[in-house]
Amino acid sequence: MKRNNLITRLLFILFSVLSIILVFNQTSLTVKAVGQGDVQTNLENVNDGVTNWKAQTYSTTTNNVGQIPLGGSAYLDYTFGAARDANNNVILNGADNTILTDSSSASATSLTNSKINIFFNNGNKYYGILHQGANSYKGGTPGNASDSSLDFAMVTGISSLNYSNFSILKQLKYKVYYTGTENGKSVYKIGGFISNQGIYAEVLLRPDASGAPIVQRELYLYNPTSNSKKTFQIYYGEDTDMDSTGSNSSDDVPIYAIGNNQGLYLYSNKISPTNSSKLFITNNVTDGFDNYMGEAFTSPYDWSLKGKPASGTAGTLSSPTLKYNMDDKDNIGDYARVAGSPLLYGIGAGGATVPIVNGSGEQDSAYALRWKPTALNPGQMAHYSSALGAVLAGYAIPTVSKTYVNKTRSTGINQVGDKLQFTLSVGIDGSSWNYNRLLDTLPTGLTLDPSSVKYVWTQKQSTGSGSDQHDVDVVKASGSVPASSITSNQIDYNSNTNIGDKGKYVVTFDATINNKAPLNLSSGGYLTNNADFTGHNVINNTGDVTKRASVNIPVQIPNFSYQFTNQIRNDTTDPNGTFSSSASGSQGDIVEYKSVLTPSGVDYLKSGHFNNTLPNGIELVPGSVTVNGSQQNGLDFDISDVTSNSPLTVDFKAKITSINASTVSDIANVTNAMSSSNTSQGTLTSDNADLNIKETIPTTSFVEVPTTIDFGSTVSIASDRLLNNVRTDGKLIINHSADTPFTVSVGYDNNVDPIESNGNKLITSDSDNAMMFDQSSDDGTSSWQPIVVSPGVSIKNGGFSGSYNNYDLSGYIGLNKWKLLVPANSKAGQYNGKVTWSIYDTPQ
């Protein structure tokens, strides 16, 4: 009995042990990847935006190198692994055959194989950006490329953040390699299975879409549906070393904050940054890092720590750090450091700020990035990204951007009628860049406010010293963009400014979302506005390059939308031509306008009031207005029930009266617009119809003057007599092209051109009353005025005004408008004389 009990207990204990082992094994092997094929299958769940990936996973797989031009024979190159030979020459393909080999950590400060490597290619010579391990070249030990950098790490606990504990590459199995293209540039990725987490990972190198020498380092994670929820925090670390010699020595340079929590930068030269190459790390990418920290690389290495105090009496550092799952003020790294502040400082014993060094007392530059903790459920994907930009001495990186804010509403919804403020900026890293042109053509749906286009050029300058050093913005120039640079809803501005390192040139302007926007949206429901920035390196000028920045503007489609066109043609020069947005003409030409209002959307236009006030320089041709083909009196009338199937069409003609070169715009309006849902739509405004009036050389001339003013005949008597004219032969016709006041006058000179017969003057004395003229006036009255020599007498009191062609003034000078003084005892004979006609502009 006792024996049976003992056997039972032994069996129970054995069964329990087996159960524990089975349970333990089941827990640790949640997901099992069977090989590279399984990795490839699961990576299909990762949407990284590249559509033409080609697997390069073979037993003989080697790496490839992508290139981003800096200018001339200089490039920023990117790859996985080594990319040079023993003589420091760049090898663009096949330098490293270890990129699919499992990574290992041979020491506390190294991690081999598949490492991200970004470097300068200067005339085919390798110029490193990251620290390179010994013999990290083809034919040597290529797997040592970038060996001291951490790359991506998945941290799950408080253990020391080193290569062995948390490096993703250290745990990445069944590696696969892909090549592809995006925007015409090479993209590369290495994928694999994170064996200790059961998660699939993809590390991707993607050049910046702008064409600038910037490379995005991206991590995609996919948690398969068969796995459990995983909680972790992603880090990224690199040991920087800008070196053109190919050595594996350490650098000793400061690191600075970009400002606005965007990242950090450093130079290759500690003493003279102005003659240095430059490296910067930013989070200006989708899913960029949340925290960053400049570090002094030290051994044994913990990437969550900043380094060691330079002074042995400073003790250990208390701040800043980047510990796992902690975000108190001491664990946010260099977050909130102002622009230009040096990052290799920390808080030591007693709260003192002290310099940070490595174990050798040098500021061996490195940095760490951290993202917020992630809880990744089965079937979910996560994405992390950062950008590395770098430029050689003598070259510049122009970083361009275009953004907008809605000045009308802050709801995040853009509507027709909203005013948007756009900001177009180009910032420079590296050497000086000549910014010579900005071209921004607004899309249909936006109306530019020409008076709002402003610019400001700022340059950062360093001030302070030690840990208090920082940058300040100094305004170099500001003002309004010249009006000559703004035409036809387009900005074409030649700034011609040399912008230095950390300089920025910003142009701002306002634009209104107009009624055409809903009719011109993309399939995604937005307008796209592009801006092109053109310039060149000042030192190594290899010609102009153009960088483009774009912004998408989503627009809500209203229930009532409309198209309100206003077009013009010149009926004098092209009476059967097509209507367009502009036409040209000269004084006297007849132009025809056509305005068409077409509602769209759910609602139609229930009622409103149409009006069109013509601009100066043209006048309405009477009787020319039609509405939907029917005669209309004038351009001011009520309208109703305008639908998409029954639009409003207003047609009229105008005469050009101006002789001056100018462009006049005609705009039609519908005020008090009410839609069919009884919603007020305010004022509907048409497109501009622009008339380019050509200059007409002013002409003031007589077309015809009377040939004879006949006073009849009389018998000589003993007293003076005044004779009225009995007829006037010929007409008085003038041309006066300018639309200005003018005077027509007549004069008589008894000394120069007297009335005489056979040499006998009719009037022998100088008398202002020799001839009289009946001067008219606007009020219908008249008065007799003596015809004097100069300036003569105006035929109408107050003169005339306006532009006239073949203007007939004969009615002012006809029968009984003249009187002639005949002195007593005048000799018999046929007397003839001359009068002088004058026409001249009068002061306004």
Helices and strands as residue ranges (DSSP letters): H 2-28, H 36-43, E 54-55, E 66-71, E 74-80, E 116-122, E 125-130, G 142-144, E 151-155, H 163-166, H 168-171, E 172-182, E 185-194, E 199-207, E 214-222, E 230-243, E 256-257, E 263-267, G 273-275, E 278-282, E 291-296, E 308-309, G 312-314, E 345-347, G 349-351, E 353-357, E 365-370, E 374-376, E 381-391, E 396-406, E 419-430, E 433-441, E 446-448, G 450-452, E 454-463, G 466-468, E 470-480, G 483-485, E 486-487, E 490-493, E 497-499, E 503-513, G 517-519, E 526-537, E 545-554, E 560-570, E 582-585, E 590-601, E 605-611, E 618-620, E 626-627, E 630-631, E 636-642, E 648-656, E 662-666, E 669-675, E 680-685, E 689-693, E 700-704, E 708-710, E 721-724, E 727-729, E 733-747, E 756-757, E 760-761, E 771-776, E 782-786, E 793-794, E 800-808, G 810-812, E 818-822, E 836-841
